[in-house]
């Protein structure tokens, strides 16, 4: 597949993970394709060692993402790989060409990504993020009722970084369009569910949007929402080549939630979502883009920034702090309403016998 591409040069071929580590240090390739199941040292261990000694963009090429005790594809991303593509299935010429095109496109894109030595995991605490001052971040209403996120290449890692910071009792629902290899969406949702206190699942037709839950668009399916907070799925035509389409999601969010919504675009190639976020911005919604330095691919955020519709450009960590702030605002509003309801109840009971209170010291 790769040797037939005129501007590609295959400089080495490793028979196992141990040889891959040695060849990477000696040959210094622009990009590595990595299998997972290999003798001696498997792909996951090889990725970890390469990223700690000779950081190189790594594309995992996997036939399967499941093992009895782990989700291997997304364990590879956790170890430092940039993305995962699927091996061709069978010898069907059409399927082969689709897989080849995807692999070549992905490798070409990843070869330009600047990676750094993988550092030990540094999980920021929600308590520390809570203290980051984000008041008046937009000069708009901060009573947010829905968070909508779109991502492509590099998205799993960015989403993981954001969701790890969010509390499990987040009262604002989250919906996500993540462009991912067909057949990997379920595994992606399961992996992400294990990385956060939130409940993450593939969206189903008729799901109700509720706090503490993240709904992911299924494979090859548009995800939209209604004013009543209900999920709608459909298989209508792709939008600019994408299904699920971030623009479809953002369009529906603009109509259903307007200024009470925030649209976030993360790392990824292309411009999916830009048109939908423009509509969201026009109705007073909040628009956030990931900053270039933290992106694996600065395509989707750049497309939105170039349209001059972005309220804030932020790292994933800062995005998490902003969402925590929105969550606090929503909870404060709910608490105020509960207090007002309590005041009303007390007013209605004024003619009854006074309440007797006991104070414990």
For each residue, the residues with C-beta under 8 A, 3 or more apart:
1: 4 5 100 103 104
2: 5 8 10 33 103 104 107
3: 8 10
4: 1
5: 1 2 8 104
6:
7:
8: 2 3 5 104 107
9:
10: 2 3 13
11: 27 29
12: 23 27 29
13: 10
14: 17 19 20 22 23
15: 19 38 39
16: 19 20 38 39 40 41
17: 14 20 21 38 40 41 42 43 45 46
18: 21 22 40 41 46
19: 14 15 16 22 23
20: 14 16 17 23 24 32 34 41 46 50
21: 17 18 24 25 41 46 49 50 53 54
22: 14 18 19 25 26
23: 12 14 19 20 26 27
24: 20 21 27 28 29 32 50 54 56
25: 21 22 28 53 54
26: 22 23
27: 11 12 23 24
28: 24 25 54 56
29: 11 12 24 32 56
30: 56 57 111
31: 56 57 58 59 107 110 111
32: 20 24 29 50 56 57 58 59
33: 2 58 59 60 61 103 107
34: 20 43 46 47 58 59 60 61 76 81
35: 38 43 60 61 62
36: 42 43 44 60 62 72 73 76
37: 42 43
38: 15 16 17 35 41 42 43 46
39: 15 16
40: 16 17 18
41: 16 17 18 20 21 38 45 46 49
42: 17 36 37 38 45 46
43: 17 34 35 36 37 38 46 47 60 72 76
44: 36 47 48 72 75 76 79
45: 17 41 42 48 49
46: 17 18 20 21 34 38 41 42 43 49 50
47: 34 43 44 50 51 58 60 76 79 80 81
48: 44 45 51 52 79 80 118
49: 21 41 45 46 52 53
50: 20 21 24 32 46 47 53 54 55 56 58 80
51: 47 48 55 56 58 79 80 115 117 118
52: 48 49 117 118
53: 21 25 49 50 117
54: 21 24 25 28 50
55: 50 51 80 115 116 117 118
56: 24 28 29 30 31 32 50 51 115
57: 30 31 32 82 110 111 113 115
58: 31 32 33 34 47 50 51 76 80 81 82 110
59: 31 32 33 34 81 82 83 84 85 103 106 107 110
60: 33 34 35 36 43 47 73 76 77 81 83 84 85
61: 33 34 35 84 85 86 87 103
62: 35 36 65 72 73 76 84 85 86 87
63: 86 87 89
64: 72
65: 62 71 72 73 74 84 184 187
66: 71 72 187
67: 70 71 72
68:
69:
70: 67 75
71: 65 66 67 74 75 187 190 191 194
72: 36 43 44 62 64 65 66 67 75 76
73: 36 60 62 65 76 77 84 184 187 191
74: 65 71 77 78 84 156 187 188 191 192
75: 44 70 71 72 78 79 191
76: 34 36 43 44 47 58 60 62 72 73 79 81 84
77: 60 73 74 80 81 82 83 84 156 157
78: 74 75 157 160
79: 44 47 48 51 75 76 118
80: 47 48 50 51 55 58 77 115 118
81: 34 47 58 59 60 76 77 84
82: 57 58 59 77 110 113 115 153 154 296
83: 59 60 77 106 110 153 154 296
84: 59 60 61 62 65 73 74 76 77 81 181 184
85: 59 60 61 62 99 102 103 106 181
86: 61 62 63 89 99 102 181 182 183 184
87: 61 62 63 99
88: 95 96 99 100
89: 63 86 92 95 99
90: 95
91: 96
92: 89 95 96
93: 96 97
94: 97 98
95: 88 89 90 92 98 99
96: 88 91 92 93 99 100
97: 93 94 100 101
98: 94 95 101 102
99: 85 86 87 88 89 95 96 102 103
100: 1 88 96 97 103 104
101: 97 98 104 105
102: 85 86 98 99 105 106 181
103: 1 2 33 59 61 85 99 100 106 107
104: 1 2 5 8 100 101 107 108
105: 101 102 108 109
106: 59 83 85 102 103 109 110 153
107: 2 8 31 33 59 103 104 110 111
108: 104 105 111 112
109: 105 106 112 113 153 269 297
110: 31 57 58 59 82 83 106 107 113 153
111: 30 31 57 107 108
112: 108 109
113: 57 82 109 110 296 297
114:
115: 51 55 56 57 80 82
116: 55 119
117: 51 52 53 55
118: 48 51 52 55 79 80
119: 116 122
120:
121:
122: 119
123: 164
124: 128 129 165 317 320
125: 128 129 165
126: 129 130 165 166 167 324
127: 130 131
128: 124 125 131 132
129: 124 125 126 132 165 317 320 321 324
130: 126 127 321 324 328
131: 127 128
132: 128 129 318 321 325
133:
134: 137 321 322 325
135: 325
136: 139
137: 134 142 311 312 322 325
138: 142 286 311 312
139: 136
140: 259 284 286 311
141: 259 260 284
142: 137 138 325 326 329
143: 260 329 330 333
144: 147 172 260 261 262 286 326 329 330
145: 172 173 257 260 261 330
146: 172 173 174 175 209 225 229 253 256 257 260 261 262
147: 144 172 173 174 175 261 262 264 323 326
148: 174 175 176 225 249 250 253 261 262 263 264
149: 159 174 175 176 177 263 264 265 266
150: 176 177 178 246 249 250 263 264 265 266 268 272 273 300
151: 154 155 156 158 159 176 177 178 179 265 266 267 268 300
152: 155 178 179 267 268 269 270 272 297 299 300
153: 82 83 106 109 110 179 267 268 269 296 297 299
154: 82 83 151 157 158 266 267 268 295 296 297
155: 151 152 158 159 178 179 180 266 267 268
156: 74 77 151 159 160 178 180 188 191 192
157: 77 78 154 160 161 296
158: 151 154 155 161 162 266 267 290 294 295 296 316
159: 149 151 155 156 162 163 176 178 192 266
160: 78 156 157 163 164 192 195 196
161: 157 158 164 165 316 317 320
162: 158 159 165 166 316 317 319 320 323
163: 159 160 166 192 195 196 198 200 214 320
164: 123 160 161 195 196 320
165: 124 125 126 129 161 162 317 320 321 324
166: 126 162 163 170 196 197 198 320 323 324 327
167: 126 170 197 324 327
168: 196 197 198 199 212
169: 211 212
170: 166 167 174 198 211 212 323 327
171: 211 212 327 330 331 334
172: 144 145 146 147 211 323 326 327 330
173: 145 146 147 209 210 211 213 215 229
174: 146 147 148 149 170 198 213 214 215
175: 146 147 148 149 203 209 214 215 217 223 225 231 249 253
176: 148 149 150 151 159 214 215 216 217
177: 149 150 151 217 223 244 245 246 249 272 273
178: 150 151 152 155 156 159 185 188 216 217
179: 151 152 153 155 242 244 268 272
180: 155 156 184 185 188 219
181: 84 85 86 102 184
182: 86 185 219 220
183: 86 186 219
184: 65 73 84 86 180 181 187 188 219
185: 178 180 182 188 189 202 216 217 218 219
186: 183 189 190 202 218 219
187: 65 66 71 73 74 184 190 191
188: 74 156 178 180 184 185 191 192 216
189: 185 186 192 193 200 201 202 216
190: 71 186 187 193 194 200
191: 71 73 74 75 156 187 188 194 195
192: 74 156 159 160 163 188 189 195 196 200 214 216
193: 189 190 196 198 199 200 201
194: 71 190 191
195: 160 163 164 191 192
196: 160 163 164 166 168 192 193 200 214
197: 166 167 168
198: 163 166 168 170 174 193 212 213 214
199: 168 193 212 213 214
200: 163 189 190 192 193 196 213 214 216
201: 189 193 213 214 215 216
202: 185 186 189 215 216 217 218
203: 175 207 215 216 217 218 223 231 233
204: 207 231 233
205: 231 232 233
206: 230 231
207: 203 204 215 230 231
208: 229 230 231
209: 146 173 175 213 215 225 229 230 231
210: 173 213
211: 169 170 171 172 173
212: 168 169 170 171 198 199
213: 173 174 198 199 200 201 209 210
214: 163 174 175 176 192 196 198 199 200 201
215: 173 174 175 176 201 202 203 207 209 223 231
216: 176 178 185 188 189 192 200 201 202 203
217: 175 176 177 178 185 202 203 221 222 223 244 249
218: 185 186 202 203 221 223 233 244
219: 180 182 183 184 185 186
220: 182 235 243 244
221: 217 218 233 234 235 243 244
222: 217 233 234 235 236 239 243 244 245 248 249
223: 175 177 203 215 217 218 231 232 233 244 248 249
224: 231 232 233 234 248 249 251 252
225: 146 148 175 209 229 230 231 232 249 252 253 256 257
226: 229 230 231 232 252 256
227: 255 256 257
228:
229: 146 173 208 209 225 226 256
230: 206 207 208 209 225 226
231: 175 203 204 205 206 207 208 209 215 223 224 225 226
232: 205 223 224 225 226 252
233: 203 204 205 218 221 222 223 224
234: 221 222 224
235: 220 221 222 243
236: 222 243
237: 243
238: 241 242 243 245
239: 222 242 243 245 247 248 272
240: 245 247 270 271 272
241: 238 270
242: 179 238 239 245 246 247 270 272
243: 220 221 222 235 236 237 238 239
244: 177 179 217 218 220 221 222 223 248 249
245: 177 222 238 239 240 242 248 249 272 273 276
246: 150 177 242 249 250 265 272 273 276 300
247: 239 240 242 250 251 272 273 274 275 276
248: 222 223 224 239 244 245 251 252 276
249: 148 150 175 177 217 222 223 224 225 244 245 246 252 253 273 276
250: 148 150 246 247 253 254 263 273 275 276 277 279 280
251: 224 247 248 254 255 275 276 279
252: 224 225 226 232 248 249 255 256
253: 146 148 175 225 249 250 256 257 261 263 276 280 285
254: 250 251 257 258 261 276 279 280 282 283 285
255: 227 251 252 258
256: 146 225 226 227 229 252 253 261
257: 145 146 225 227 253 254 260 261 285
258: 254 255 261 283 284 285
259: 140 141 283 284 285
260: 141 143 144 145 146 257 285
261: 144 145 146 147 148 253 254 256 257 258 280 285 286
262: 144 146 147 148 285 286 287 288 323 326
263: 148 149 150 250 253 273 276 277 280 285 286 287 288
264: 147 148 149 150 288 289 290 319
265: 149 150 151 246 268 273 274 277 287 288 289 290 300 301 304
266: 149 150 151 154 155 158 159 290 295 300 301 316
267: 151 152 153 154 155 158 290 294 295 296 297 298 300 301
268: 150 151 152 153 154 155 179 265 272 297 299 300 301
269: 109 152 153 297 299 300
270: 152 240 241 242 299 300 303
271: 240 274 299 300 303
272: 150 152 177 179 239 240 242 245 246 247 268 300
273: 150 177 245 246 247 249 250 263 265 276 277 300 303 304
274: 247 265 271 277 278 300 303 304 307
275: 247 250 251 278 279
276: 245 246 247 248 249 250 251 253 254 263 273 279 280
277: 250 263 265 273 274 280 281 287 304 307 309
278: 274 275 281 282 307 309
279: 250 251 254 275 276 282 283
280: 250 253 254 261 263 276 277 283 285 287
281: 277 278 284 285 287 309 311
282: 254 278 279
283: 254 258 259 279 280
284: 140 141 258 259 281
285: 253 254 257 258 259 260 261 262 263 280 281
286: 138 140 144 261 262 263 311
287: 262 263 265 277 280 281 304 309 310 311 312
288: 262 263 264 265 310 311 312 313 314 319 322
289: 264 265 301 304 305 310 312 313 314
290: 158 264 265 266 267 294 295 301 313 314 315 316 319
291: 294 295 301 313 314 315
292: 295 298 301 302
293: 315
294: 158 267 290 291 315 316
295: 154 158 266 267 290 291 292 298 301
296: 82 83 113 153 154 157 158 267
297: 109 113 152 153 154 267 268 269 300
298: 267 292 295 301 302
299: 152 153 268 269 270 271 302 303
300: 150 151 152 246 265 266 267 268 269 270 271 272 273 274 297 303 304
301: 265 266 267 268 289 290 291 292 295 298 304 305 313
302: 292 298 299 305 306
303: 270 271 273 274 299 300 306 307
304: 265 273 274 277 287 289 300 301 307 309 310
305: 289 301 302 308 310 313
306: 302 303
307: 274 277 278 303 304 310
308: 305
309: 277 278 281 287 304
310: 287 288 289 304 305 307 313
311: 137 138 140 281 286 287 288
312: 137 138 287 288 289 322
313: 288 289 290 291 301 305 310
314: 288 289 290 291 318 319 322
315: 290 291 293 294 318 319
316: 158 161 162 266 290 294 319 320
317: 124 129 161 162 165 320 321
318: 132 314 315 321 322
319: 162 264 288 290 314 315 316 322 323
320: 124 129 161 162 163 164 165 166 316 317 323 324
321: 129 130 132 134 165 317 318 324 325
322: 134 137 288 312 314 318 319 325 326
323: 147 162 166 170 172 262 319 320 326 327
324: 126 129 130 165 166 167 320 321 327 328
325: 132 134 135 137 142 321 322 328 329
326: 142 144 147 172 262 322 323 329 330
327: 166 167 170 171 172 323 324 330 331
328: 130 324 325 331 332
329: 142 143 144 325 326 332 333
330: 143 144 145 171 172 326 327 333 334
331: 171 327 328 334 335
332: 328 329 335 336
333: 143 329 330 336 337
334: 171 330 331 337 338
335: 331 332 338 339
336: 332 333 339 340
337: 333 334 340 341
338: 334 335 341 342
339: 335 336 342 343
340: 336 337 343 344
341: 337 338 344 345
342: 338 339 345 346
343: 339 340 346 347
344: 340 341 347 348
345: 341 342 348 349
346: 342 343 349 350
347: 343 344 350
348: 344 345
349: 345 346 352
350: 346 347
351:
352: 349
353:
354:
355:
356:
357:
358:
359:
360:
361:
